[in-house]
Amino acid sequence: MASSAPDRLTPRAREIVTAAREVLESEGLAALTMRNVAARLGIRAPSLYKHFPDKDALEAAIISDGFVEMAEEFEGAGDGGAALLVDLAAAYRAFARAHPHLYRLMTDQELRRDLLVPGVEERAALPVYLAAGENADRARAAWAFAHGMTMLELTGRFPPGADVEAAWDTGLRAFTAR
């Protein structure tokens, strides 16, 4: 969970982010409150505001870490060959399945880019952009496909008996066909 991005956080703020991430991962997005984070640390909620001006800032710190983790997964995916986009989609899907609450925090609300650690979103997006032949529209379309499929999976929206693997394969073939 450690970030390789330049960390603007004090050691105590980093502890708060770690505790918040634990609350998020174990109890879900609805439980991510300043009160619950403070309780996890054994302190009172107002103490958190010495380190984060508001909950948005705390969430942005968690999201920044998430982007770094996602970037690391992407950077380790595949061998850079023709199937790189497929490998990145698999890494994206695996990340979301391993961290569904973090994934939703990162993708299911307006992204406060002004609060993120500079460069983390771009670092996570770069491997997809490169795998899409440096075509930003193709990269966005591939991301939209992967995100939509992922959300449908996480929310259990595919009908019983649906071949989700076949749907992933069919969609990814559309992006990798030359």
HELIX and SHEET records of a PDB file:
HELIX    1   1 PRO A   11  GLU A   27  1                                  17    
HELIX    2   2 LEU A   29  ALA A   31  5                                   3    
HELIX    3   3 MET A   34  LEU A   41  1                                   8    
HELIX    4   4 ALA A   45  LYS A   50  5                                   6    
HELIX    5   5 LYS A   55  GLU A   75  1                                  21    
HELIX    6   6 LEU A   84  ALA A   98  1                                  15    
HELIX    7   7 PRO A  100  THR A  107  1                                   8    
HELIX    8   8 ARG A  113  LEU A  115  5                                   3    
HELIX    9   9 VAL A  120  ALA A  131  1                                  12    
HELIX   10  10 ALA A  136  LEU A  154  1                                  19    
HELIX   11  11 VAL A  164  THR A  176  1                                  13    
END                                                                             
